[in-house]
Amino acid sequence: MMKKRCPWCGEIVPEKFFPFAGYVCPSCGNRSKLHLFGGVYLFLFSIGILLLIALDHFFSIKSVWLIVILFAFTALTLPLELDSRHFVPQKKSKAEFILLHDMFVLKKKIMFLEKRIFFICFVDDNDVPISHMICCIFEDIKFAEKNRATVSVKFVPLSEHKVDFPSGTKYYLFIEETRATEGRLTDDVK
């Protein structure tokens, strides 16, 4: 299960029974909301609806409550986004990465959801860390080849760590304490 992280500070936000009312981070006190857009969510929800129709047709199980449960389950996979009426400045850059482990297409789409928060660590050419673990948000993820992608990176606005790195800086992305990708910035962090 993917844990929800605050898009303001990167800390874990507890799950809610009714997630569509919004979230308040216990660490920084800022509000966030579910990111409800994206093809993966629509695909998963559509498959679930077809499954529920089949259950209703073949087993006469009424699917009204099952649809509510399906929608709630889909909401568990959705990442959070900033909920603010004001412009929130965020440092950003462009980057590219290579997956270090093969993933089938659906798993890759679910793992690299739009607006999902990841931990990255910048390293020098000898793989010696030159930064702390930094929370960042990946957007506009485009897989050009099977294991190679380009991405827009936004850093959480309340980060306490220095994130001003130049183009060409190498980084590793971690998913649940496992090194998942190796990449480089293709633009200066601004």
N, C-alpha and C positions, 0 to 999 in steps of 0.2 A: 504494500500500500504506500502510495506517495504521500509524504507529509506536506501539509500546507505551510508555506513560509511567508512571513510578512514582506511585502514588496517595498516597505519603507526601511526596515532594519535587517531583514534576513532571518530573524528568529522564528522558531516554530510557533504556529498559531493553532490552538486546540480546535478540533473539529466541532461542528455544531449540528444539532439534530435538524434544524431548519436553516440551511446555509444561505438562502437567498435574501435574508435580511441584512447581510453584511457582517463583517468581522471587525473586532477591535483588538489590536495587538496588546497582550499583557506586558510586553517589554517597553515599547515606545508610546503606546496609547493612541496611535494613529489608526484611521479607518481604512479598510480595503474591501473589495468586493470580488465575486467570482468573475473570471474572464469567460464569458459565455459564447465566444465566437471561435470558429475553426472547423475545418473539415473532418478532423478525427472524431470530434464529439458528435457531429451530425451522423457520421458513419456508424459509430458505436450505438447511438440511440436508434438509428434506423434498423440495424440488425436486431436489437432488442425488441423493437415493435413488431418486426416480422416473426420473431420467436414467440412473442405473446399472442399474436393472431393465430399461429399454429397451435399453441396450447389451448386457446379458446375453441378452435375448430375441432381438434381431435379429442380433447379431454373435457370439454365444456367447463373450463375454468374461466371464471369471469376475470377479465384483465384490467379492470379499472384500478384496483389496488396494486396490481402488478406493474402497471405503467407508472404509478407514483413511486413505487419502490425502485423501478428502473431509472427514473429520472433522478432520484436521490443518489443512487449508486453512481450514475454518470457524474453527478456533481462532486463526488468524492475525488474524481480524477482531475477536476478543473483546477488550474492554478489561480492565484489571487492577483489582482491588479490594484494600482493606487486608486483611492476614492477621495478625490479632492476637487473642489470647485475652482481652485487656483492653479496656476502654472507651477509645476514642481521641477526645478532644475536638476538634471541628472547628467553625470559624466557619461560619455558614450564613445564607441569606436566601432569599427568593422573588423571582422576576423574571419579566419578560415580554420578548419580542423579536420583531422583524420580520426576515424574511430579506431581504437586499439583492439576491439573485439568485434567479431562479426555479429550482426543482429538481423533477424528477419524483418521485413518491411513494416509490419504492423507494430512490432515492439519498438522499432526505431521511431516511428511516428508518435507513439505514446510516450517514449522516454524524452523526446525532444519536442515537447509541446510548446506552442507560442506562449510567451510570458512566464514560462517555468523558471524558477530560481535555481541556479547552480552555484557550486563552489569552484573557484578556479585559483590556481597558485601560479604566479609568474616565476620563471626560472631563467638562469643564464644558459649559455651554450653547453655547459658541463652538467646541466640538470641540478644545479645548486639553487635552492629557493632564494628569490630576491624580494618576496612579498609574503604577507600572511595569507591565509585562506580568505578570499574575498568573495562576497555574494554578488552575483550579477544576474541579469535577466536577459534571456536570449529571445530575439525577435527575428522575423524574416528569414527563417532557416530554410536554406535551399540545398538539397543534396544533388550535386552535379554528377557525381559518380556514386557507386555503391557505398563507399565508406568515406567520401570526401564531401564537405559542405562549406558553404559560406553563411555568415550570420551577422546580424547587428547586435552589439553587446551594449547593454545599459547597466550601469552600476547602481546599486541601491542608494538612495539619496542620503541616508543617515549612516553611511559607512564611516567607521573611525580610522580606516586604513588608507594610506596614500595609494591612489590609483593612476597617477599621471605617468604613463608608460609610453614610449615612442613606438612607431610602426616597426614591425619586425620582432618585437619582444615575444619570446616563446612562453607558452603556458600549458598547464595540464588541467583538464576538467575532471571533477570527481563526482561520481554518482554513488551514494551510500558508501563512502570511504574506499571506493575502488576507482583507480585511475581509468577513465573511460575514453578520453580523447587527448590528442596532442595537437596543439594549434599555434598559430602566430597571429598577432595583430597585423592587419593590413592598412591601418590608419592610426594616427596618433590619437590618444585618449584626449578628448576635449571636454 
